[in-house]
Amino acid sequence: MKMKIKMNNKMIQILIPIIAVVVIFESVVLVSNLEKNTTATVVSEVTPTVTVAEEKKVNAFDVSFSTDETQMKIGKKYKVLVKVMPKDGYSLDALDLYVKFDPAMVTISNLVASKSFGTPNLLKVSDKKDVVAVNYLFDAKSGMLFTKDKEGTLLTFTVTPKTAGSSSFEISTGDSEGDSVTMFVDKNTSKDLLFTASKLDVVFSK
């Protein structure tokens, strides 16, 4: 009987460490699985992205030249018009127009601003800047309304060729010093509206 008890005690002494090892192993496996599940959960998280819509840029005005002749004789006088076509309805705070020309090739005279826009704040020929300038500052309350697709004449001037050769008239978007910038200033936003502009190519001959 004592032998059996001793045998049982030995078996218990042997089994206790084994059971302890098994329990520890299962605990380690359980913790490892929990860590894996936690990692998998973190990886699966998705950060939402916010897409900011870009502001669509649209040309508000088309600016163009009009004349009866592009083949001009030296010493004769020719009328040139600068016209504007609104692409939509706009109310403007201000309008600055600058037309580039070559003073060595041509003389500019008889500047006439459109009566539709009132009296301009500036209307002159600048040989130093090589531009014809007309500037308007419209009424602070109402501004100047431009109707969609209703073409208007901004400026009329006379061209007298001085020497033979090719020349051109262009809408100035600024010189090297940042001056003579043509602008259409929107009343509602106080921002410069975009525009397209054509060029007038002419030939002077005897």
Backbone bond lengths (Angstrom), bond angles and torsions (degrees), N, CA, C in turn:
res aa  C-N    CA-C-N  psi(-1)  N-CA   C-N-CA  omega(-1)  CA-C   N-CA-C  phi
1 M - - - 1.461 - - 1.518 110.39 -
2 K 1.305 116.57 -44.97 1.451 121.41 177.91 1.502 110.76 -62.35
3 M 1.324 116.93 -33.53 1.467 120.83 179.03 1.517 110.27 -65.07
4 K 1.345 116.36 -40.36 1.459 120.51 179.95 1.514 110.96 -64.96
5 I 1.336 115.01 -40.87 1.479 118.58 -179.71 1.514 110.00 -64.65
6 K 1.334 115.08 -43.44 1.462 119.01 178.53 1.522 110.53 -61.37
7 M 1.335 115.92 -41.72 1.459 119.74 179.70 1.519 110.92 -62.54
8 N 1.328 114.86 -42.01 1.475 119.28 179.72 1.524 111.06 -64.42
9 N 1.329 115.43 -39.81 1.470 119.21 179.91 1.521 110.54 -63.54
10 K 1.308 114.98 -40.62 1.474 118.79 179.25 1.533 110.75 -65.25
11 M 1.349 114.64 -40.73 1.466 118.04 179.75 1.527 110.61 -62.95
12 I 1.365 113.06 -41.20 1.473 117.40 179.86 1.516 109.96 -64.38
13 Q 1.319 116.63 -41.71 1.456 120.31 179.26 1.534 111.84 -62.65
14 I 1.294 116.73 -33.49 1.468 121.41 179.16 1.530 110.34 -75.69
15 L 1.349 116.28 -42.14 1.458 120.75 -175.61 1.520 113.24 -71.11
16 I 1.325 117.09 -35.04 1.492 119.85 -177.08 1.520 111.32 -57.28
17 P 1.335 121.51 -49.14 1.485 119.76 177.85 1.527 112.68 -62.63
18 I 1.342 115.54 -36.89 1.471 118.32 -179.76 1.510 110.15 -64.20
19 I 1.363 114.88 -46.88 1.469 119.24 179.27 1.523 110.29 -60.90
20 A 1.324 115.76 -40.18 1.476 119.47 -179.82 1.523 110.56 -63.00
21 V 1.323 117.35 -40.97 1.467 121.60 179.28 1.524 110.08 -64.17
22 V 1.346 115.97 -41.97 1.464 120.20 179.58 1.524 110.68 -63.10
23 V 1.337 115.69 -43.34 1.479 120.02 179.97 1.518 110.25 -63.09
24 I 1.333 116.69 -44.65 1.474 120.64 179.07 1.519 110.75 -62.61
25 F 1.331 117.50 -42.87 1.477 121.48 -179.94 1.529 110.72 -61.19
26 E 1.365 115.46 -45.36 1.463 119.13 -179.71 1.520 110.98 -64.60
27 S 1.342 116.43 -35.35 1.477 119.53 178.02 1.519 111.05 -65.23
28 V 1.332 115.12 -41.43 1.465 119.93 178.92 1.521 110.68 -63.66
29 V 1.339 116.56 -43.85 1.464 120.89 178.78 1.522 111.13 -61.64
30 L 1.359 115.79 -42.22 1.455 120.61 -179.95 1.525 111.34 -62.99
31 V 1.339 117.07 -45.49 1.461 121.20 179.00 1.523 110.71 -63.18
32 S 1.338 116.39 -40.91 1.464 120.90 179.44 1.523 110.98 -61.72
33 N 1.341 116.22 -42.59 1.464 120.08 179.32 1.522 111.58 -65.20
34 L 1.331 115.58 -38.19 1.465 119.43 178.24 1.529 111.02 -64.11
35 E 1.340 116.13 -40.69 1.466 120.62 178.35 1.524 111.05 -63.75
36 K 1.340 115.78 -40.79 1.468 119.94 178.91 1.523 110.76 -62.64
37 N 1.332 115.22 -43.86 1.459 118.77 -179.56 1.523 111.32 -63.89
38 T 1.350 115.55 -39.90 1.472 119.81 179.11 1.515 110.62 -63.99
39 T 1.351 116.74 -43.40 1.464 121.60 178.93 1.514 110.93 -62.21
40 A 1.327 115.92 -43.32 1.459 120.03 -179.53 1.518 111.02 -62.73
41 T 1.338 115.62 -36.76 1.468 119.64 179.41 1.510 111.39 -65.71
42 V 1.336 116.85 -41.27 1.466 121.80 -179.40 1.517 110.56 -65.77
43 V 1.308 116.54 -43.00 1.463 121.11 -178.67 1.516 111.08 -63.75
44 S 1.335 115.58 -34.15 1.458 118.72 -175.69 1.528 112.81 -77.56
45 E 1.351 117.33 -8.92 1.464 119.45 179.10 1.531 110.18 -67.68
46 V 1.324 117.86 135.71 1.465 123.40 -179.37 1.514 109.50 -115.71
47 T 1.333 115.37 126.57 1.459 119.98 177.23 1.518 109.24 -85.03
48 P 1.325 118.20 120.33 1.476 119.64 -179.01 1.519 111.56 -67.02
49 T 1.335 117.27 140.83 1.458 122.05 178.21 1.517 109.49 -105.35
50 V 1.313 115.47 138.47 1.461 121.71 179.90 1.522 108.85 -103.27
51 T 1.312 117.38 121.15 1.461 122.42 179.27 1.524 109.69 -94.99
52 V 1.331 115.73 121.64 1.463 120.89 179.26 1.524 108.62 -95.82
53 A 1.298 116.11 121.52 1.463 120.80 -178.73 1.522 110.12 -70.35
54 E 1.329 116.69 131.57 1.457 121.31 178.44 1.526 110.16 -76.29
55 E 1.341 114.15 142.98 1.450 119.34 178.63 1.528 109.82 -69.25
56 K 1.319 115.52 127.08 1.452 120.38 -178.89 1.522 109.75 -77.14
57 K 1.332 116.34 126.19 1.452 121.04 -178.70 1.528 109.70 -95.43
58 V 1.323 115.01 124.97 1.459 120.96 -176.38 1.516 108.90 -128.67
59 N 1.334 115.78 136.51 1.460 119.94 175.24 1.522 109.56 -72.51
60 A 1.333 115.95 126.32 1.460 121.21 -175.89 1.526 112.37 -88.78
61 F 1.343 116.69 -29.67 1.463 120.40 -175.66 1.529 110.65 -137.42
62 D 1.330 114.62 150.06 1.461 121.98 168.84 1.525 107.03 -112.24
63 V 1.333 116.63 125.54 1.465 121.89 179.85 1.525 107.80 -111.95
64 S 1.330 116.20 132.27 1.468 119.87 -175.68 1.522 111.00 -143.53
65 F 1.341 115.09 166.26 1.463 122.53 177.24 1.526 109.51 -108.43
66 S 1.333 114.60 152.57 1.460 120.18 176.73 1.531 108.82 -141.20
67 T 1.345 116.56 132.89 1.463 121.89 176.76 1.529 108.92 -155.15
68 D 1.309 116.15 156.61 1.468 119.92 -179.06 1.529 112.51 -77.57
69 E 1.329 116.09 -27.87 1.465 120.65 -175.97 1.529 111.25 -133.26
70 T 1.323 116.08 137.02 1.469 120.58 170.49 1.531 110.93 -108.25
71 Q 1.347 115.78 -12.05 1.466 122.01 172.21 1.537 106.70 -102.84
72 M 1.310 117.32 104.15 1.460 121.97 -170.66 1.529 112.07 -113.74
73 K 1.326 116.27 145.01 1.462 122.88 -179.75 1.538 110.60 -94.08
74 I 1.320 115.09 140.20 1.459 120.64 178.99 1.532 109.47 -60.23
75 G 1.322 115.74 133.02 1.455 121.43 177.68 1.513 114.90 89.68
76 K 1.313 117.94 -16.98 1.459 120.70 178.36 1.530 110.32 -87.49
77 K 1.331 116.58 159.27 1.467 121.65 -177.95 1.531 110.15 -106.99
78 Y 1.350 114.22 138.65 1.459 120.22 -178.79 1.538 109.04 -135.57
79 K 1.311 114.50 140.23 1.474 119.63 -179.44 1.536 109.99 -92.17
80 V 1.333 114.79 134.77 1.476 121.88 177.02 1.524 108.80 -123.73
81 L 1.323 116.69 134.50 1.465 122.45 178.55 1.526 109.81 -113.41
82 V 1.327 115.41 142.88 1.472 121.09 172.06 1.524 106.75 -109.97
83 K 1.333 115.73 119.58 1.465 120.68 -175.52 1.522 111.55 -114.14
84 V 1.343 114.92 156.02 1.465 120.56 179.12 1.525 109.23 -132.03
85 M 1.344 115.16 137.49 1.460 121.83 178.17 1.538 108.85 -122.62
86 P 1.335 118.32 111.21 1.469 120.23 177.04 1.531 110.71 -71.05
87 K 1.323 116.91 135.82 1.468 121.61 178.39 1.529 111.40 -85.53
88 D 1.336 115.27 -12.96 1.457 121.97 177.63 1.526 106.97 -157.20
89 G 1.332 117.06 -179.44 1.455 119.56 177.16 1.520 110.76 -82.51
90 Y 1.323 117.54 128.68 1.465 121.92 -179.03 1.523 110.20 -137.97
91 S 1.323 114.93 149.48 1.458 121.54 171.08 1.528 107.09 -115.74
92 L 1.334 116.21 124.56 1.465 120.59 -174.65 1.519 112.50 -106.71
93 D 1.319 114.29 144.93 1.470 122.23 171.87 1.520 110.85 -84.48
94 A 1.339 114.84 -38.13 1.463 120.24 -176.27 1.517 109.97 -154.23
95 L 1.332 114.54 157.57 1.464 121.39 177.49 1.528 107.75 -143.78
96 D 1.316 115.84 121.47 1.469 121.81 176.62 1.520 108.54 -118.42
97 L 1.337 115.80 120.40 1.461 120.73 -179.13 1.528 109.77 -119.19
98 Y 1.339 115.76 130.99 1.461 121.53 177.86 1.535 108.70 -131.20
99 V 1.329 115.31 126.04 1.463 121.32 179.42 1.524 108.76 -111.05
100 K 1.327 116.37 120.43 1.467 121.14 179.14 1.526 110.75 -81.59
101 F 1.352 115.43 141.33 1.468 120.44 176.04 1.523 108.42 -149.81
102 D 1.336 116.88 170.12 1.462 122.34 -179.96 1.527 108.47 -104.72
103 P 1.338 118.08 106.15 1.476 120.66 -177.53 1.524 113.30 -66.92
104 A 1.332 117.56 -16.86 1.467 120.04 176.73 1.524 111.36 -76.41
105 M 1.334 116.14 -20.34 1.465 120.76 -176.26 1.519 113.27 -101.95
106 V 1.325 117.33 -26.46 1.461 120.08 -168.68 1.524 111.63 -149.12
107 T 1.315 115.00 152.19 1.467 121.50 172.54 1.523 108.55 -108.02
108 I 1.346 116.64 135.19 1.463 122.36 179.17 1.528 108.92 -108.13
109 S 1.330 116.95 134.18 1.471 121.43 179.78 1.524 110.22 -149.98
110 N 1.332 115.38 177.73 1.474 122.57 174.90 1.532 113.25 53.26
111 L 1.313 116.13 54.85 1.465 119.69 177.82 1.528 110.11 -72.00
112 V 1.325 115.60 130.29 1.465 121.03 177.90 1.529 108.26 -133.05
113 A 1.342 116.05 117.17 1.465 120.50 176.10 1.520 109.86 -86.93
114 S 1.316 116.34 153.14 1.457 120.89 -178.33 1.528 111.09 -65.46
115 K 1.338 116.74 133.87 1.465 121.64 177.17 1.527 111.58 -71.15
116 S 1.304 116.48 -18.79 1.468 120.83 -178.41 1.526 112.10 -64.30
117 F 1.310 116.58 -25.92 1.458 120.88 -175.52 1.531 113.05 -104.25
118 G 1.310 116.68 7.55 1.460 119.67 -179.72 1.519 111.66 83.13
119 T 1.327 115.44 -167.36 1.468 121.09 -178.46 1.527 110.37 -83.06
120 P 1.323 118.30 125.98 1.466 119.89 -179.85 1.526 111.73 -71.07
121 N 1.330 115.71 152.17 1.465 120.87 176.00 1.519 111.49 -76.86
122 L 1.323 115.61 -23.60 1.465 120.68 179.17 1.521 108.85 -146.68
123 L 1.333 116.15 133.33 1.469 121.48 176.47 1.528 107.43 -150.69
124 K 1.342 116.01 105.14 1.459 118.25 -176.58 1.521 111.74 -162.41
125 V 1.333 114.23 166.25 1.463 122.57 172.09 1.518 107.49 -104.86
126 S 1.326 116.35 127.33 1.458 121.01 178.09 1.526 109.44 -112.46
127 D 1.346 115.71 103.87 1.466 119.32 177.46 1.523 111.70 -70.41
128 K 1.345 116.35 -25.35 1.466 119.83 179.22 1.528 110.77 -69.68
129 K 1.323 115.74 -39.28 1.457 120.40 179.98 1.530 112.01 -95.20
130 D 1.331 116.62 -7.45 1.466 122.02 -178.37 1.522 111.68 58.76
131 V 1.342 116.14 44.13 1.457 120.28 179.26 1.529 110.69 -140.01
132 V 1.324 113.97 154.09 1.465 121.86 165.39 1.520 105.23 -99.11
133 A 1.344 117.58 128.89 1.464 120.87 -174.50 1.520 111.44 -120.41
134 V 1.328 115.51 135.07 1.466 121.64 170.07 1.533 107.41 -139.38
135 N 1.335 115.68 123.22 1.468 121.89 -177.90 1.517 110.38 -123.21
136 Y 1.334 115.69 136.02 1.462 121.76 176.98 1.530 109.24 -121.84
137 L 1.319 116.50 138.55 1.459 122.56 168.33 1.528 105.91 -121.59
138 F 1.324 115.93 108.02 1.453 120.45 -170.90 1.529 111.97 -83.13
139 D 1.334 115.69 171.59 1.455 122.41 -178.76 1.529 111.18 -54.81
140 A 1.322 115.71 132.21 1.466 120.85 -173.88 1.527 112.81 -64.53
141 K 1.348 118.05 -29.33 1.466 120.65 -177.11 1.523 112.60 -84.46
142 S 1.301 116.57 -52.75 1.468 120.08 -172.89 1.523 113.93 -97.11
143 G 1.348 117.63 -25.33 1.460 120.27 -175.41 1.530 110.19 69.24
144 M 1.320 115.83 -167.99 1.464 121.32 177.19 1.529 108.73 -115.41
145 L 1.329 115.50 120.70 1.459 120.27 -176.35 1.524 111.13 -85.65
146 F 1.329 115.56 129.27 1.461 122.79 173.99 1.527 107.61 -111.94
147 T 1.320 116.49 124.30 1.458 121.99 -176.90 1.527 110.60 -90.47
148 K 1.322 115.78 139.64 1.462 121.51 -178.79 1.531 111.59 -55.36
149 D 1.344 115.52 131.03 1.466 124.40 175.37 1.533 113.73 63.34
150 K 1.316 117.79 15.32 1.463 120.61 176.32 1.528 108.57 -102.54
151 E 1.322 115.74 102.94 1.467 121.09 -175.83 1.526 111.08 -72.70
152 G 1.325 115.08 141.64 1.457 120.61 177.68 1.520 110.45 -136.30
153 T 1.331 116.54 158.78 1.461 122.06 178.23 1.525 109.21 -98.02
154 L 1.313 116.51 121.14 1.460 121.23 -179.83 1.522 111.84 -83.77
155 L 1.335 115.61 -37.84 1.460 119.75 -171.15 1.525 110.42 -156.39
156 T 1.332 115.25 143.56 1.463 121.92 172.89 1.529 108.09 -127.82
157 F 1.341 116.93 137.09 1.464 120.11 176.82 1.527 110.06 -146.62
158 T 1.344 115.06 162.60 1.464 121.30 -178.61 1.521 110.00 -104.16
159 V 1.325 115.60 135.07 1.465 123.33 179.87 1.532 108.93 -109.47
160 T 1.333 116.34 129.47 1.469 121.23 173.89 1.527 108.46 -125.34
161 P 1.341 117.95 106.34 1.468 120.81 -179.76 1.536 111.67 -62.48
162 K 1.350 115.63 140.41 1.470 121.06 -178.75 1.525 112.46 -107.86
163 T 1.308 116.81 -27.74 1.460 120.52 -176.56 1.522 109.90 -148.65
164 A 1.318 116.54 156.61 1.470 121.18 -177.59 1.525 110.90 -73.08
165 G 1.309 115.08 146.71 1.464 120.61 177.00 1.523 111.62 142.42
166 S 1.308 115.07 -177.10 1.473 121.69 178.93 1.520 110.09 -98.34
167 S 1.312 116.40 144.86 1.455 121.24 178.46 1.521 109.32 -148.75
168 S 1.316 116.95 177.94 1.470 120.15 179.83 1.519 110.70 -153.39
169 F 1.313 114.01 158.75 1.465 122.74 173.47 1.523 107.11 -120.23
170 E 1.334 115.92 132.57 1.462 120.79 -176.45 1.521 110.23 -136.97
171 I 1.340 115.43 154.96 1.461 121.21 172.93 1.524 107.86 -81.26
172 S 1.315 115.98 123.32 1.464 120.59 -176.95 1.529 111.34 -79.59
173 T 1.333 115.80 133.62 1.466 121.49 174.30 1.521 111.47 -110.81
174 G 1.348 115.37 14.94 1.463 119.78 177.15 1.510 112.19 126.73
175 D 1.345 116.09 140.96 1.458 119.92 176.83 1.517 110.65 -98.05
176 S 1.332 117.49 -170.81 1.464 121.76 -176.82 1.524 112.84 -64.28
177 E 1.343 116.84 -21.64 1.463 121.08 -179.93 1.528 112.04 -97.57
178 G 1.319 116.25 4.10 1.461 120.18 179.18 1.514 114.33 81.07
179 D 1.332 116.62 13.85 1.467 120.77 178.28 1.528 110.42 -97.75
180 S 1.345 114.86 177.39 1.480 122.03 176.54 1.526 111.97 55.16
181 V 1.330 115.79 50.08 1.469 121.40 179.92 1.524 109.61 -98.94
182 T 1.316 117.00 119.13 1.462 121.48 175.53 1.521 109.44 -72.70
183 M 1.349 116.21 128.86 1.465 120.36 -176.31 1.529 111.25 -141.27
184 F 1.334 114.76 141.54 1.455 123.05 168.92 1.527 106.28 -115.87
185 V 1.325 118.05 106.95 1.468 121.75 -172.43 1.529 109.87 -96.94
186 D 1.323 115.90 116.11 1.458 122.25 -178.50 1.526 111.27 -70.21
187 K 1.348 117.32 134.65 1.452 121.59 -177.86 1.526 112.23 -69.42
188 N 1.321 117.17 -38.13 1.467 121.04 -174.61 1.525 113.26 -73.79
189 T 1.326 116.66 -35.38 1.467 120.29 -175.18 1.525 113.55 -111.37
190 S 1.336 116.46 -14.07 1.481 122.71 -175.05 1.530 111.63 61.80
191 K 1.321 117.10 19.39 1.464 121.85 178.65 1.529 110.49 -99.87
192 D 1.341 115.02 155.30 1.457 120.28 175.56 1.527 109.20 -76.34
193 L 1.318 116.15 125.93 1.461 120.71 178.13 1.524 110.02 -83.43
194 L 1.309 115.84 145.56 1.464 121.01 179.97 1.522 110.63 -74.83
195 F 1.324 115.55 153.26 1.464 120.22 177.86 1.521 110.21 -150.84
196 T 1.319 115.44 159.11 1.460 121.45 171.61 1.526 107.97 -109.28
197 A 1.311 116.98 152.43 1.465 120.36 -177.62 1.522 110.10 -143.03
198 S 1.306 116.07 135.69 1.461 121.28 176.10 1.532 109.78 -92.10
199 K 1.320 116.62 169.89 1.457 123.25 179.24 1.523 109.00 -119.98
200 L 1.332 115.93 142.44 1.467 120.86 178.17 1.523 109.13 -103.82
201 D 1.308 116.72 111.85 1.466 122.48 177.43 1.531 108.99 -95.96
202 V 1.318 116.69 131.86 1.462 121.22 -178.89 1.532 110.00 -133.43
203 V 1.335 115.53 159.47 1.443 122.02 176.96 1.524 108.65 -125.64
204 F 1.330 117.21 128.90 1.461 122.68 178.49 1.518 109.98 -104.16
205 S 1.310 116.43 136.20 1.471 120.34 179.55 1.538 110.02 -147.13
206 K 1.337 115.56 167.13 1.472 120.96 179.99 1.530 110.44 -78.04
